[in-house]
Amino acid sequence: MEKKMDYLFDVKPLEGRGLTNPEIAGILSSFTNADIQLSEVENFLDFEGLAKRNPISGNWEGALVNVIGGASQELSAGVSELFVHLNKPRSTQIATTQEEWALKSSALLAGLVAGGIITQAQADGFVALGGGLRHGVVTEADVTQSKTDYENMLAQQEADRIAEEERMAAEVAKQELISEYLGHYNTTVASVLDGESPTKADIAAALRSCADTLEA
């Protein structure tokens, strides 16, 4: 399951290292959701007919092994490193959730596909051993959009903060106005109403006085 990129967590630290958007996209496109277990790699290579251990000698054999020492030194080195990893007694997984090994794995798979050693489906199957790509295939535009979305979120948060401050200021002003009105009302109108026999004229005069005082 792909996880949406988080600008602060995923992108900004890479920007802080001076990496370009294409470089960042390449790194984020290489991470899997989980590390790949070597036991699953061995079964996968055997099932796909790419490599298996000789039942007598225990040595690796197959099309993938034949890449070692071939024309492409880069592919040869990558495949050789994979089998060295598989043969280490204490190795249990390929840390494709970490940048170094994620990039190595991604580059090796791409090279093997380009060289016709494996199919794209097999490359995808290998990635699936790690639960698939964490962020999917990330493009330069995705990285740019991630930053834009973050900046838009900050702008919206600031706009919301200003709007809330304005709302609170308006509420304070309203309450102060009400308090001022009630003060004038109690002083001029309520005192007339509390009298023994107030008339309409008395009340009207008191209300006018209250209004004049409020408008002053």
Steps between C-alpha positions, in 0.01 A plus 500: 500500500644834395547771759449863409820701513539730797694810400654561842591136564582372150601792280641784712783294658619408150474863389713586801774282355500710185337234282304599190137407445590223251748355751240517775244331275747220430564437868135508600413267211741236631367440852288192568245474779703232678845348482523201266564169674783297346306176539233647274764621254642149470156350439420776251818447297437126490132537406578748224777277363761770551732326747506207739746314714657185358366217720844336515752783511271765646631751246265741329414428138280666240455793265546756774826342617630512144486880511798495736814559300297606198537800273332744739727557796226694679249216470766244582591686819136543598405136450820387672415714802150349509632145515766592755215633712299182446796285604581685822396274789373788711325692223124473520371787288571772249436835664303655214328733746835678535642732237828322424355155437177630349697689235729205434204268456313745277804562280578128469144411406487778239833386355393137483177594324685726256749221431225249432611279789165525677157625397324804644248261654782320680642832622155593629473159664828555681379839628177334613708290741545824694133586493531714187640850463429721799409805292455338161695641206572860601558761229672837514155657467382303806787641706422854384130450574581368848675826586222706340236312701698560820538871430129525417419326828714750692332790318156359582597453864618863514178620335296295747701644790441858383130432445469353849679798654265735314198299613617508862572875479151558359348293782695697762387828343140375501513401865655836593222681311233293674664567836511873427136500392387310810692743717324799344167319506529420869600857579232683303217268399489240775497771766189651338330162475575437863313816594152491653304624198709543185322641196558431131653842473740422788606173339535659156712779643716248686548295181596814306748589770641148492534518119666843515747377759575186298561704182714759669 
